[in-house]
């Protein structure tokens, strides 16, 4: 269990993470999503105790990372984005050193190291120096470092960056497997990865949390209408009339013309109804050949872009409001000045008059 | 702490660093040995360490310059600081590992002592020799903690090395400025040990200097976590 409460990290005047709060239950796989520089790594570094938050509190497995760091850190396995490792050690030496650092008892150490070397599949290079390993192997050794000592919480910062497609798939399966026994926090900017692996997504932008939800809910939020994509051969060009006949169809629009002479249309339905059957039957009756028929899916990608954009729009609105209020203030100020000037000129006139009288 | 000492000692001897340090130290000691014998016709084992202390002032940076600087540069400090080891045990572990290299050097230097004993026909001046070796270890601890402190301030090994050597050499001349500053010069505190005298006040001076720089190193590393 991880509890992050009102955590803020400031660097001088720059706020990297702003008032972030969330909870992660035992055994959850949570994706941390956000554009570059959003504050993902900073937040993860704070959870692992590598850096200290400016304010707020972080609890890992019931222990506060600032006041009880040793107990909290014992339950965390961290795989940093940069996969820092001692280049002059072999994977076996490196992992047994990390095991020692984490306090794995001497008797169990050898067995544990062997088990983990096997688990991340680096047995064949275990006695090569780390500096000579390929990126994929280094990544796996770094993951092994996080796994050693069987910590309850795994924090993986962009674990699949730089891997080839096959390795990526292996890695994802491994993480899914790990998620059965561990609480996993995973950061990535590859959205398909998050939607495949994670049960919950935290979207962060400019240091603030924009959304916390399941991937499917997030996708659902963005989805406005049910659109059916249909690729057809329609020599007589009568699709618009045909669609008008259909009771549950709202409208149709041309999406694209394909090279083989077929066209793809998007048909929207009334009340989000599933009208695939109706489309199929009607089109067949009217002599329109269907090459492909599918329901369009909104992806996490769209959800992400939408959320980030809406965040931007909100910020823009705020800025506009600020500017407006500034303008208003300025106007008020100018009015006050005017009044003041008027008063002053009146006063000075009076003075002059007085002087004249004297 | 044991895990860190073990790993650090290993990396001193997996890389050429340990061998170069010990080799250079012993080679120059041999040169002194030979020089004294030829020029003055007299040479003492403890006398060698008078020059040894000066040699150490120049060479200690070789052991300490990368202590925290390289960890910071390569990002491996992340592994250390997110492990459940306390900052104190990390810092002391690294310092004691460097001391192990010094102990190895002292043991190898006993070869000179063996030569003296051979010609004297038995063990000579056992207690003063042990006192001197102990004092040399204390002096080394102060130098190591100072070099480690310099290494914690930067991620550039060269800067840390130059700062260590320059400032340590500067401490030789502190007593020339005013008598009071003798307290701040580790090499002066070592003088009595050279003569085989255990001086409580000198021991306290050296130990408190070691503690001071250890605490400063820990503070710097802790503080950087807040700034990072």
Contacts between the chains, C-beta under 8 A, distances in Angstrom:
chain1	res1	chain2	res2	distance
A	11	B	227	7.8
A	45	B	228	7.6
A	48	B	82	4.6
A	49	B	81	7.3
A	49	B	82	6.0
A	50	B	78	5.6
A	50	B	81	5.4
A	50	B	82	5.1
A	50	B	225	7.0
A	50	B	228	7.6
A	51	B	225	5.5
A	51	B	226	7.6
A	51	B	228	4.5
A	52	B	225	5.0
A	52	B	226	4.6
A	69	B	84	7.9
A	70	B	84	4.7
A	70	B	85	7.9
A	70	B	86	6.5
A	71	B	84	7.7
A	73	B	82	6.1
A	73	B	83	6.6
A	73	B	84	4.5
A	74	B	84	4.6
A	76	B	82	6.9
A	78	B	78	7.5
A	78	B	82	5.1
A	80	B	75	7.0
A	80	B	78	5.2
A	82	B	75	5.0
A	82	B	78	7.9
A	84	B	74	5.8
A	84	B	75	3.4
A	84	B	76	4.6
A	84	B	77	7.9
A	84	B	78	5.4
A	84	B	79	6.3
A	85	B	76	6.8
A	85	B	79	7.8
A	86	B	11	7.4
A	86	B	74	7.9
A	86	B	76	6.0
A	87	B	74	7.4
A	88	B	11	6.5
A	88	B	14	5.9
A	88	B	15	6.4
A	97	B	3	6.9
A	97	B	7	5.2
A	98	B	79	6.7
A	98	B	83	7.5
A	100	B	3	3.6
A	100	B	6	7.6
A	100	B	7	7.7
A	101	B	3	5.6
A	101	B	4	7.7
A	101	B	79	7.1
A	101	B	80	7.3
A	101	B	83	3.9
A	101	B	84	7.5
A	101	B	85	5.9
A	102	B	83	6.0
A	102	B	84	6.3
A	103	B	84	6.1
A	145	B	79	7.1
